[in-house]
């Protein structure tokens, strides 16, 4: 699924560059006529893709609810760690599906855009730029999520091998340090 989202993202970017090239070479009117005829078919395909993505996100939500219930019933720390990892993996997949859904929605907006109207073209370009910026921000968030997941796994291992009061103190110290970092305090 990652490759699908990545390729869809690349296609949108290449399309935007292609639109610019067509307008600079004077081929724009011919392109818009062909684009309008193909937009009807593309719109139905994009609508189906959006529905499929929404359905898959809903399935993942239901699966995570089941896993949360299983997590509450499980006693073993190892099993809890495995279940938490499965939930984290599902959340990552949901994030990717939501990203794919955004790309599909941008494609739908592109199909609806009147390419002869500069206002609509610039609005579409702004939409694509915001999608790119969101994608870049999402990469940063993924990195932070992985760091936090590793930190939580380390805490869980420590809790499993040490006294609960010592483990609780460690957890509280880490929370305090994370708050300091979030507030910009370095010392």
Backbone as a printed PyTorch tensor [residue, N CA C, xyz], in Angstrom:
tensor([[[  0.8250,  -1.1890,   0.0000],
         [  0.0000,   0.0000,   0.0000],
         [  0.8690,   1.2520,   0.0000]],

        [[  2.0480,   1.1850,   0.6560],
         [  2.9330,   2.3340,   0.6860],
         [  3.3470,   2.7410,  -0.7170]],

        [[  3.6700,   1.7380,  -1.5440],
         [  4.1140,   2.0260,  -2.9020],
         [  2.9890,   2.6620,  -3.7100]],

        [[  1.7460,   2.2150,  -3.4910],
         [  0.6040,   2.7800,  -4.2060],
         [  0.4600,   4.2590,  -3.8900]],

        [[  0.5110,   4.6050,  -2.6120],
         [  0.3610,   5.9930,  -2.1910],
         [  1.5140,   6.8250,  -2.7510]],

        [[  2.7300,   6.2790,  -2.6870],
         [  3.9010,   6.9990,  -3.1860],
         [  3.7630,   7.2570,  -4.6880]],

        [[  3.3440,   6.2480,  -5.4410],
         [  3.2080,   6.4140,  -6.8880],
         [  2.0700,   7.3650,  -7.2330]],

        [[  0.9950,   7.2980,  -6.4860],
         [ -0.1070,   8.2200,  -6.7170],
         [  0.3410,   9.6530,  -6.4730]],

        [[  1.1350,   9.8390,  -5.4420],
         [  1.6870,  11.1450,  -5.1000],
         [  2.5950,  11.6420,  -6.2250]],

        [[  3.4400,  10.7740,  -6.7540],
         [  4.3500,  11.1300,  -7.8440],
         [  3.5580,  11.4860,  -9.1080]],

        [[  2.4980,  10.7580,  -9.3820],
         [  1.6700,  11.0290, -10.5580],
         [  1.0530,  12.4190, -10.4770]],

        [[  0.5560,  12.7800,  -9.2960],
         [ -0.0470,  14.1110,  -9.1370],
         [  1.0020,  15.1980,  -9.3750]],

        [[  2.1980,  15.0160,  -8.8120],
         [  3.2490,  16.0100,  -9.0090],
         [  3.6660,  16.1170, -10.4730]],

        [[  3.8320,  14.9800, -11.1360],
         [  4.2050,  14.9950, -12.5570],
         [  3.1100,  15.6290, -13.4050]],

        [[  1.8700,  15.3880, -13.0400],
         [  0.7600,  15.9940, -13.7690],
         [  0.7980,  17.5050, -13.6540]],

        [[  1.0840,  18.0000, -12.4600],
         [  1.1640,  19.4400, -12.2630],
         [  2.2790,  20.0380, -13.1140]],

        [[  3.4160,  19.3660, -13.1560],
         [  4.5180,  19.8370, -14.0110],
         [  4.1320,  19.7610, -15.4860]],

        [[  3.4070,  18.7260, -15.8710],
         [  2.9580,  18.5900, -17.2510],
         [  1.9950,  19.6950, -17.6410]],

        [[  1.1010,  20.0800, -16.7290],
         [  0.1660,  21.1620, -17.0140],
         [  0.9240,  22.4590, -17.2840]],

        [[  1.9490,  22.6960, -16.5010],
         [  2.7560,  23.8990, -16.6950],
         [  3.4280,  23.8780, -18.0650]],

        [[  3.9850,  22.7350, -18.4350],
         [  4.6540,  22.6050, -19.7340],
         [  3.6710,  22.8200, -20.8760]],

        [[  2.4900,  22.2390, -20.7600],
         [  1.4870,  22.4030, -21.8150],
         [  1.0630,  23.8580, -21.9840]],

        [[  0.9260,  24.5530, -20.8930],
         [  0.5050,  25.9510, -21.0060],
         [  1.6130,  26.8050, -21.6030]],

        [[  2.8640,  26.4720, -21.3280],
         [  3.9770,  27.2560, -21.8690],
         [  4.1820,  26.9870, -23.3540]],

        [[  3.8640,  25.7980, -23.8440],
         [  4.0900,  25.4600, -25.2600],
         [  2.9070,  25.7940, -26.1480]],

        [[  1.7820,  26.1870, -25.5660],
         [  0.6300,  26.5650, -26.3710],
         [ -0.2930,  25.4050, -26.7000]],

        [[ -0.0680,  24.2590, -26.1470],
         [ -0.8900,  23.0760, -26.4200],
         [ -2.0530,  22.9540, -25.4420]],

        [[ -2.2760,  23.9670, -24.6680],
         [ -3.2200,  23.8960, -23.5660],
         [ -4.6490,  23.6250, -24.0250]],

        [[ -5.1200,  24.3060, -25.0690],
         [ -6.5140,  24.1690, -25.4940],
         [ -6.8170,  22.7480, -25.9700]],

        [[ -5.8970,  22.1550, -26.7230],
         [ -6.0840,  20.7840, -27.1900],
         [ -6.1220,  19.8250, -26.0120]],

        [[ -5.2360,  20.0710, -25.0670],
         [ -5.1840,  19.2140, -23.8910],
         [ -6.4710,  19.3100, -23.0830]],

        [[ -6.9670,  20.5310, -22.8700],
         [ -8.1620,  20.6800, -22.0350],
         [ -9.3770,  20.0130, -22.6630]],

        [[ -9.4610,  20.0150, -23.9900],
         [-10.5870,  19.3440, -24.6490],
         [-10.5240,  17.8410, -24.3990]],

        [[ -9.3480,  17.2610, -24.5550],
         [ -9.1880,  15.8280, -24.2910],
         [ -9.3460,  15.5030, -22.8200]],

        [[ -8.8520,  16.4020, -21.9650],
         [ -8.9530,  16.1930, -20.5300],
         [-10.4020,  16.1970, -20.0810]],

        [[-11.1970,  17.0780, -20.6450],
         [-12.6150,  17.1650, -20.2710],
         [-13.3460,  15.8760, -20.6160]],

        [[-13.0250,  15.2920, -21.7760],
         [-13.6990,  14.0450, -22.1520],
         [-13.2540,  12.8820, -21.2640]],

        [[-12.0050,  12.8750, -20.8660],
         [-11.5190,  11.8080, -19.9940],
         [-11.8580,  12.0160, -18.5330]],

        [[-12.2320,  13.2410, -18.1600],
         [-12.5180,  13.5560, -16.7610],
         [-13.7160,  12.7840, -16.2320]],

        [[-14.6840,  12.5320, -17.0800],
         [-15.8780,  11.8020, -16.6530],
         [-15.4950,  10.3940, -16.2040]],

        [[-14.6810,   9.7210, -17.0040],
         [-14.2290,   8.3770, -16.6380],
         [-13.3300,   8.4310, -15.4060]],

        [[-12.4190,   9.3810, -15.3890],
         [-11.4950,   9.4980, -14.2570],
         [-12.2440,   9.7900, -12.9650]],

        [[-13.2770,  10.5950, -13.0520],
         [-14.0400,  10.9380, -11.8570],
         [-14.6940,   9.6990, -11.2440]],

        [[-15.2570,   8.8200, -12.0770],
         [-15.8890,   7.6140, -11.5390],
         [-14.8410,   6.6740, -10.9350]],

        [[-13.6680,   6.5800, -11.5610],
         [-12.6000,   5.7380, -11.0190],
         [-12.1130,   6.3060,  -9.6900]],

        [[-11.9270,   7.6220,  -9.6200],
         [-11.4660,   8.2500,  -8.3840],
         [-12.5090,   8.1230,  -7.2740]],

        [[-13.7720,   8.2200,  -7.6330],
         [-14.8420,   8.0670,  -6.6350],
         [-14.8080,   6.6590,  -6.0350]],

        [[-14.6260,   5.6450,  -6.8950],
         [-14.5370,   4.2620,  -6.4170],
         [-13.3060,   4.0720,  -5.5340]],

        [[-12.1900,   4.6730,  -5.9220],
         [-10.9640,   4.5630,  -5.1240],
         [-11.1720,   5.1920,  -3.7520]],

        [[-11.8380,   6.3290,  -3.7070],
         [-12.0970,   6.9900,  -2.4280],
         [-12.9900,   6.1330,  -1.5370]],

        [[-14.0110,   5.5230,  -2.1200],
         [-14.9050,   4.6520,  -1.3490],
         [-14.1520,   3.4380,  -0.8140]],

        [[-13.2800,   2.8530,  -1.6360],
         [-12.4900,   1.6960,  -1.1950],
         [-11.5560,   2.0700,  -0.0470]],

        [[-10.9140,   3.2250,  -0.1450],
         [-10.0220,   3.6660,   0.9220],
         [-10.7930,   3.9030,   2.2160]],

        [[-11.9590,   4.5290,   2.1080],
         [-12.7810,   4.7730,   3.2990],
         [-13.2200,   3.4580,   3.9400]],

        [[-13.5620,   2.4780,   3.1160],
         [-13.9700,   1.1640,   3.6200],
         [-12.8080,   0.4780,   4.3540]],

        [[-11.6200,   0.5640,   3.7990],
         [-10.4540,  -0.0410,   4.4440],
         [-10.1020,   0.6490,   5.7570]],

        [[-10.2510,   1.9600,   5.8090],
         [-10.0010,   2.6900,   7.0540],
         [-10.9950,   2.2510,   8.1170]],

        [[-12.2510,   2.0790,   7.7210],
         [-13.2830,   1.6250,   8.6660],
         [-12.9570,   0.2240,   9.1950]],

        [[-12.4910,  -0.6520,   8.3190],
         [-12.1030,  -2.0040,   8.7620],
         [-10.9790,  -1.9490,   9.7860]],

        [[-10.0060,  -1.0860,   9.5400],
         [ -8.8930,  -0.9530,  10.4780],
         [ -9.3700,  -0.4020,  11.8200]],

        [[-10.3150,   0.5240,  11.7970],
         [-10.8710,   1.0480,  13.0480],
         [-11.5360,  -0.0640,  13.8500]],

        [[-12.3250,  -0.9050,  13.1750],
         [-12.9850,  -2.0210,  13.8600],
         [-11.9600,  -3.0030,  14.4180]],

        [[-10.9210,  -3.2870,  13.6420],
         [ -9.8800,  -4.2190,  14.0930],
         [ -9.1610,  -3.6650,  15.3220]],

        [[ -8.8910,  -2.3570,  15.3300],
         [ -8.2270,  -1.7630,  16.4860],
         [ -9.1040,  -1.8050,  17.7280]],

        [[-10.4120,  -1.6640,  17.5610],
         [-11.3230,  -1.7810,  18.7080],
         [-11.2450,  -3.1890,  19.2890]],

        [[-11.2330,  -4.1920,  18.3990],
         [-11.1090,  -5.5780,  18.8600],
         [ -9.7780,  -5.8000,  19.5710]],

        [[ -8.7100,  -5.2360,  19.0270],
         [ -7.3860,  -5.3940,  19.6480],
         [ -7.3090,  -4.6920,  20.9990]],

        [[ -7.9510,  -3.5480,  21.1230],
         [ -7.9810,  -2.8400,  22.4070],
         [ -8.6970,  -3.6890,  23.4640]],

        [[ -9.7840,  -4.3350,  23.0760],
         [-10.5020,  -5.2020,  24.0100],
         [ -9.6320,  -6.3930,  24.4030]],

        [[ -8.9320,  -6.9620,  23.4350],
         [ -8.0290,  -8.0790,  23.7070],
         [ -6.8920,  -7.6420,  24.6140]],

        [[ -6.4170,  -6.4290,  24.4270],
         [ -5.3330,  -5.8960,  25.2510],
         [ -5.7560,  -5.8080,  26.7130]],

        [[ -6.9860,  -5.3840,  26.9530],
         [ -7.5010,  -5.2830,  28.3210],
         [ -7.6190,  -6.6560,  28.9830]],

        [[ -7.9030,  -7.6900,  28.2050],
         [ -8.1000,  -9.0230,  28.7580],
         [ -6.7940,  -9.7880,  28.9420]],

        [[ -5.7420,  -9.3700,  28.2650],
         [ -4.4770, -10.0970,  28.2830],
         [ -3.6870,  -9.7660,  29.5370]],

        [[ -3.0760, -10.7850,  30.1190],
         [ -2.2840, -10.6170,  31.3320],
         [ -0.7940, -10.5350,  31.0340]],

        [[ -0.3100, -11.2830,  30.0600],
         [  1.1100, -11.3810,  29.7520],
         [  1.6470, -10.0670,  29.1670]],

        [[  2.8040,  -9.6240,  29.6840],
         [  3.4240,  -8.4120,  29.1700],
         [  3.8880,  -8.5870,  27.7280]],

        [[  4.3620,  -9.7740,  27.4030],
         [  4.8060, -10.0470,  26.0260],
         [  3.6350,  -9.9530,  25.0470]],

        [[  2.5220, -10.5640,  25.4150],
         [  1.3420, -10.5220,  24.5560],
         [  0.8220,  -9.0930,  24.4150]],

        [[  0.8430,  -8.3360,  25.5180],
         [  0.4070,  -6.9420,  25.4550],
         [  1.2940,  -6.1470,  24.5050]],

        [[  2.5960,  -6.4070,  24.5580],
         [  3.5220,  -5.7030,  23.6660],
         [  3.2240,  -6.0430,  22.2000]],

        [[  2.9310,  -7.3150,  21.9250],
         [  2.5980,  -7.7210,  20.5560],
         [  1.3100,  -7.0530,  20.0780]],

        [[  0.3170,  -6.9960,  20.9570],
         [ -0.9620,  -6.3810,  20.6010],
         [ -0.7840,  -4.8880,  20.3630]],

        [[  0.0110,  -4.2380,  21.2250],
         [  0.2760,  -2.8060,  21.0290],
         [  0.9820,  -2.5630,  19.6940]],

        [[  1.8920,  -3.4660,  19.3350],
         [  2.5890,  -3.3290,  18.0560],
         [  1.6110,  -3.4830,  16.8870]],

        [[  0.6810,  -4.4180,  17.0100],
         [ -0.3240,  -4.6050,  15.9590],
         [ -1.1970,  -3.3570,  15.8180]],

        [[ -1.5630,  -2.7620,  16.9620],
         [ -2.3700,  -1.5360,  16.9320],
         [ -1.5790,  -0.4140,  16.2750]],

        [[ -0.2910,  -0.2960,  16.6330],
         [  0.5550,   0.7440,  16.0350],
         [  0.6910,   0.5410,  14.5230]],

        [[  0.8480,  -0.7110,  14.1030],
         [  0.9390,  -1.0070,  12.6680],
         [ -0.3520,  -0.6250,  11.9420]],

        [[ -1.4920,  -0.9150,  12.5750],
         [ -2.7810,  -0.5540,  11.9850],
         [ -2.9310,   0.9670,  11.8900]],

        [[ -2.4690,   1.6700,  12.9100],
         [ -2.5480,   3.1310,  12.8840],
         [ -1.6720,   3.6950,  11.7670]],

        [[ -0.5040,   3.0970,  11.5690],
         [  0.3790,   3.5210,  10.4870],
         [ -0.2880,   3.2910,   9.1300]],

        [[ -0.9070,   2.1440,   8.9710],
         [ -1.5980,   1.8440,   7.7210],
         [ -2.7700,   2.7980,   7.5040]],

        [[ -3.4950,   3.1290,   8.5770],
         [ -4.5930,   4.0840,   8.4660],
         [ -4.0800,   5.4440,   8.0210]],

        [[ -2.9240,   5.8460,   8.5480],
         [ -2.3360,   7.1180,   8.1580],
         [ -1.9940,   7.1190,   6.6610]],

        [[ -1.4600,   6.0020,   6.1860],
         [ -1.1220,   5.8930,   4.7680],
         [ -2.3750,   5.9010,   3.8940]],

        [[ -3.4160,   5.2090,   4.3410],
         [ -4.6680,   5.2020,   3.5900],
         [ -5.2930,   6.5910,   3.5490]],

        [[ -5.2120,   7.3100,   4.6640],
         [ -5.7440,   8.6740,   4.6900],
         [ -4.9560,   9.5620,   3.7330]],

        [[ -3.6570,   9.3340,   3.6590],
         [ -2.8230,  10.0880,   2.7180],
         [ -3.2320,   9.7710,   1.2790]],

        [[ -3.4820,   8.5080,   1.0030],
         [ -3.9490,   8.1120,  -0.3280],
         [ -5.2990,   8.7160,  -0.6420]],

        [[ -6.1550,   8.8060,   0.3690],
         [ -7.4780,   9.3980,   0.1890],
         [ -7.3470,  10.8800,  -0.1600]],

        [[ -6.3850,  11.5590,   0.4690],
         [ -6.1520,  12.9620,   0.1470],
         [ -5.7310,  13.1210,  -1.3130]],

        [[ -4.8640,  12.2330,  -1.7680],
         [ -4.3860,  12.2960,  -3.1490],
         [ -5.5510,  12.0720,  -4.1160]],

        [[ -6.4150,  11.1310,  -3.7860],
         [ -7.5880,  10.8730,  -4.6330],
         [ -8.4890,  12.1010,  -4.6640]],

        [[ -8.6800,  12.7320,  -3.5230],
         [ -9.5270,  13.9250,  -3.4830],
         [ -8.9280,  15.0590,  -4.3100]],

        [[ -7.5940,  15.1800,  -4.2930],
         [ -6.9420,  16.1880,  -5.1290],
         [ -7.1620,  15.8500,  -6.6070]],

        [[ -7.0860,  14.5720,  -6.9340],
         [ -7.3610,  14.1580,  -8.3130],
         [ -8.7820,  14.5040,  -8.7280]],

        [[ -9.7300,  14.3210,  -7.8170],
         [-11.1170,  14.6820,  -8.1150],
         [-11.2540,  16.1820,  -8.3330]],

        [[-10.5570,  16.9560,  -7.5080],
         [-10.5940,  18.4130,  -7.6890],
         [ -9.9760,  18.8020,  -9.0310]],

        [[ -8.9080,  18.0870,  -9.4140],
         [ -8.2820,  18.3520, -10.7060],
         [ -9.2270,  18.0610, -11.8570]],

        [[-10.0360,  17.0180, -11.7170],
         [-10.9960,  16.6730, -12.7670],
         [-12.1080,  17.7130, -12.8610]],

        [[-12.4390,  18.3580, -11.7560],
         [-13.5100,  19.3470, -11.7370],
         [-13.0200,  20.7420, -12.1420]],

        [[-11.7040,  20.9370, -12.1470],
         [-11.1420,  22.2620, -12.3920],
         [-11.3200,  22.6770, -13.8470]],

        [[-11.7300,  23.9150, -14.0500],
         [-11.7910,  24.5050, -15.3870],
         [-10.3890,  25.0310, -15.6790]],

        [[ -9.6560,  24.3420, -16.5440],
         [ -8.2480,  24.6510, -16.7730],
         [ -8.0430,  25.9040, -17.6070]],

        [[ -9.1030,  26.4790, -18.0900],
         [ -8.9990,  27.7470, -18.8240],
         [ -9.1650,  28.9430, -17.8940]],

        [[ -9.5910,  28.6980, -16.6540],
         [ -9.7930,  29.7610, -15.6700],
         [ -8.5570,  29.8390, -14.7660]],

        [[ -7.7770,  30.8930, -14.8450],
         [ -6.5580,  30.9980, -14.0350],
         [ -6.8170,  30.9450, -12.5320]],

        [[ -7.9610,  31.4280, -12.0980],
         [ -8.2920,  31.3900, -10.6760],
         [ -8.4300,  29.9540, -10.1970]],

        [[ -9.1260,  29.1240, -10.9580],
         [ -9.2980,  27.7280, -10.5660],
         [ -7.9880,  26.9540, -10.6560]],

        [[ -7.1810,  27.2730, -11.6730],
         [ -5.8890,  26.5950, -11.8180],
         [ -4.9900,  26.9330, -10.6450]],

        [[ -4.9670,  28.1930, -10.2350],
         [ -4.1150,  28.5790,  -9.1000],
         [ -4.6340,  27.9810,  -7.7940]],

        [[ -5.9510,  27.8840,  -7.6600],
         [ -6.5130,  27.2470,  -6.4600],
         [ -6.1240,  25.7700,  -6.4140]],

        [[ -6.1570,  25.1090,  -7.5700],
         [ -5.7530,  23.7010,  -7.6260],
         [ -4.2690,  23.5610,  -7.3100]],

        [[ -3.4420,  24.4580,  -7.8350],
         [ -2.0030,  24.4130,  -7.5540],
         [ -1.7550,  24.6010,  -6.0610]],

        [[ -2.4950,  25.5100,  -5.4280],
         [ -2.3530,  25.7100,  -3.9810],
         [ -2.7510,  24.4510,  -3.2150]],

        [[ -3.7590,  23.7760,  -3.6890],
         [ -4.1890,  22.5200,  -3.0620],
         [ -3.0970,  21.4700,  -3.1580]],

        [[ -2.4660,  21.3600,  -4.3280],
         [ -1.3860,  20.3860,  -4.5080],
         [ -0.1910,  20.7340,  -3.6180]],

        [[  0.1290,  22.0090,  -3.5400],
         [  1.2420,  22.4360,  -2.6960],
         [  0.9570,  22.1160,  -1.2330]],

        [[ -0.2730,  22.3270,  -0.7860],
         [ -0.6170,  21.9990,   0.6050],
         [ -0.5240,  20.4960,   0.8450]],

        [[ -0.8750,  19.6950,  -0.1590],
         [ -0.7420,  18.2430,  -0.0420],
         [  0.7240,  17.8550,   0.1140]],

        [[  1.5920,  18.4810,  -0.6690],
         [  3.0250,  18.2000,  -0.5700],
         [  3.5390,  18.5800,   0.8170]],

        [[  3.1330,  19.7230,   1.3040],
         [  3.5790,  20.1590,   2.6330],
         [  3.0650,  19.2120,   3.7230]],

        [[  1.8300,  18.7570,   3.5990],
         [  1.2930,  17.7920,   4.5650],
         [  2.0820,  16.4890,   4.5340]],

        [[  2.4620,  16.0550,   3.3380],
         [  3.2370,  14.8170,   3.1970],
         [  4.5940,  14.9530,   3.8880]],

        [[  5.2410,  16.0880,   3.7050],
         [  6.5290,  16.3120,   4.3520],
         [  6.3840,  16.3600,   5.8770]],

        [[  5.3190,  17.0030,   6.3560],
         [  5.0750,  17.0530,   7.7950],
         [  4.7660,  15.6660,   8.3400]],

        [[  4.0540,  14.8720,   7.5580],
         [  3.7170,  13.5170,   7.9780],
         [  4.9720,  12.6670,   8.1600]],

        [[  5.9730,  12.8760,   7.3020],
         [  7.2420,  12.1450,   7.4540],
         [  7.8790,  12.4540,   8.8020]],

        [[  7.8780,  13.7380,   9.1800],
         [  8.4420,  14.1140,  10.4740],
         [  7.6580,  13.4670,  11.6170]],

        [[  6.3410,  13.4570,  11.4940],
         [  5.5120,  12.8560,  12.5350],
         [  5.7610,  11.3530,  12.6540]],

        [[  5.9610,  10.6760,  11.5260],
         [  6.2400,   9.2400,  11.5610],
         [  7.5340,   8.9620,  12.3110]],

        [[  8.5320,   9.7770,  12.0730],
         [  9.8130,   9.6030,  12.7550],
         [  9.6290,   9.7660,  14.2640]],

        [[  8.8870,  10.7740,  14.6660],
         [  8.6350,  10.9920,  16.0890],
         [  7.8340,   9.8390,  16.6920]],

        [[  6.8610,   9.3320,  15.9370],
         [  6.0670,   8.2000,  16.4230],
         [  6.9310,   6.9630,  16.6400]],

        [[  7.8600,   6.7090,  15.7200],
         [  8.7530,   5.5510,  15.8750],
         [  9.6440,   5.7100,  17.1010]],

        [[ 10.1390,   6.9250,  17.3250],
         [ 10.9610,   7.1690,  18.5120],
         [ 10.1570,   6.9410,  19.7800]],

        [[  8.9260,   7.4380,  19.7870],
         [  8.0710,   7.2690,  20.9590],
         [  7.7340,   5.7980,  21.1800]],

        [[  7.4830,   5.0610,  20.1080],
         [  7.1860,   3.6400,  20.2260],
         [  8.3830,   2.9000,  20.8190]],

        [[  9.5830,   3.2130,  20.3540],
         [ 10.7840,   2.5900,  20.9070],
         [ 10.9520,   2.9230,  22.3760]],

        [[ 10.6860,   4.1530,  22.7290],
         [ 10.7800,   4.5630,  24.1250],
         [  9.7730,   3.8010,  24.9810]],

        [[  8.5460,   3.6800,  24.4900],
         [  7.5230,   2.9440,  25.2430],
         [  7.8720,   1.4660,  25.3880]],

        [[  8.4590,   0.8710,  24.3510],
         [  8.8760,  -0.5250,  24.4460],
         [  9.9570,  -0.6900,  25.5070]],

        [[ 10.8920,   0.2440,  25.5420],
         [ 11.9510,   0.1970,  26.5510],
         [ 11.3890,   0.3110,  27.9570]],

        [[ 10.4200,   1.1970,  28.1350],
         [  9.7880,   1.3530,  29.4470],
         [  9.0650,   0.0640,  29.8400]],

        [[  8.3610,  -0.5530,  28.8850],
         [  7.6370,  -1.7910,  29.1810],
         [  8.6040,  -2.9010,  29.5930]],

        [[  9.7440,  -2.9980,  28.9160],
         [ 10.7370,  -4.0120,  29.2950],
         [ 11.2670,  -3.7420,  30.6950]],

        [[ 11.5250,  -2.4680,  30.9820],
         [ 12.0300,  -2.0890,  32.2960],
         [ 11.0080,  -2.4070,  33.3770]],

        [[  9.7280,  -2.1380,  33.0840],
         [  8.6680,  -2.4370,  34.0450],
         [  8.5670,  -3.9290,  34.3180]],

        [[  8.8420,  -4.7410,  33.2970],
         [  8.7450,  -6.1850,  33.4630],
         [  9.8570,  -6.7750,  34.2990]],

        [[ 10.9890,  -6.0950,  34.4110],
         [ 12.1360,  -6.6560,  35.1390],
         [ 12.4390,  -5.9420,  36.4420]],

        [[ 11.7460,  -4.8570,  36.7490],
         [ 12.0390,  -4.0960,  37.9640],
         [ 10.7770,  -3.8890,  38.7940]],

        [[ 11.0060,  -3.4260,  40.0020],
         [  9.9220,  -3.1150,  40.9240],
         [  9.0250,  -2.0290,  40.3060]],

        [[  7.7130,  -2.1450,  40.5350],
         [  6.7610,  -1.2170,  39.9140],
         [  6.9950,   0.2300,  40.3480]],

        [[  7.4290,   0.4530,  41.5780],
         [  7.6630,   1.8370,  42.0150],
         [  8.8480,   2.4420,  41.2730]],

        [[  9.9110,   1.6570,  41.0740],
         [ 11.0780,   2.1500,  40.3370],
         [ 10.6890,   2.4110,  38.8810]],

        [[  9.9240,   1.5040,  38.3110],
         [  9.4830,   1.6710,  36.9240],
         [  8.5850,   2.9070,  36.8010]],

        [[  7.7280,   3.1260,  37.7860],
         [  6.8590,   4.3000,  37.7810],
         [  7.6620,   5.5900,  37.8530]],

        [[  8.7250,   5.5830,  38.6820],
         [  9.5950,   6.7600,  38.7690],
         [ 10.2690,   7.0340,  37.4280]],

        [[ 10.7400,   5.9760,  36.7670],
         [ 11.3620,   6.1250,  35.4550],
         [ 10.3700,   6.7350,  34.4700]],

        [[  9.1670,   6.2150,  34.4700],
         [  8.1350,   6.7090,  33.5630],
         [  7.8550,   8.1920,  33.8380]],

        [[  7.7340,   8.5750,  35.1090],
         [  7.4730,   9.9730,  35.4590],
         [  8.6280,  10.8780,  35.0500]],

        [[  9.8680,  10.4060,  35.2580],
         [ 11.0390,  11.2000,  34.8550],
         [ 11.0540,  11.4260,  33.3480]],

        [[ 10.7300,  10.3860,  32.6060],
         [ 10.7120,  10.5160,  31.1430],
         [  9.6370,  11.5030,  30.7230]],

        [[  8.4670,  11.4430,  31.3520],
         [  7.3920,  12.3870,  31.0240],
         [  7.8310,  13.8280,  31.2920]],

        [[  8.4960,  14.0440,  32.4340],
         [  8.9620,  15.3950,  32.7780],
         [  9.9580,  15.8980,  31.7460]],

        [[ 10.8810,  15.0420,  31.3460],
         [ 11.8930,  15.4330,  30.3650],
         [ 11.2600,  15.7210,  29.0060]],

        [[ 10.2810,  14.9260,  28.6310],
         [  9.6080,  15.1560,  27.3510],
         [  8.8530,  16.4860,  27.3740]],

        [[  8.2380,  16.8130,  28.5060],
         [  7.5470,  18.1060,  28.6390],
         [  8.5240,  19.2570,  28.5190]],

        [[  9.7000,  19.1040,  29.1410],
         [ 10.7210,  20.1490,  29.0590],
         [ 11.1280,  20.3700,  27.6110]],

        [[ 11.3540,  19.2790,  26.9060],
         [ 11.7750,  19.3800,  25.4940],
         [ 10.6660,  20.0190,  24.6650]],

        [[  9.4280,  19.6230,  24.9250],
         [  8.2950,  20.1800,  24.1700],
         [  8.1400,  21.6750,  24.4240]],

        [[  8.4940,  22.1180,  25.6450],
         [  8.3750,  23.5360,  25.9830],
         [  9.6080,  24.3340,  25.5760]],

        [[ 10.6130,  23.6680,  25.0100],
         [ 11.7910,  24.3610,  24.5360],
         [ 12.8970,  24.5000,  25.5660]],

        [[ 12.7410,  23.8750,  26.7030],
         [ 13.7830,  23.9380,  27.7330],
         [ 14.8520,  22.9340,  27.3950]],

        [[ 16.0980,  23.3400,  27.4640],
         [ 17.1910,  22.4240,  27.1090],
         [ 17.9410,  21.9250,  28.3190]],

        [[ 17.8800,  22.5960,  29.4270],
         [ 18.6500,  22.1580,  30.5950],
         [ 17.7940,  21.4570,  31.6000]]])
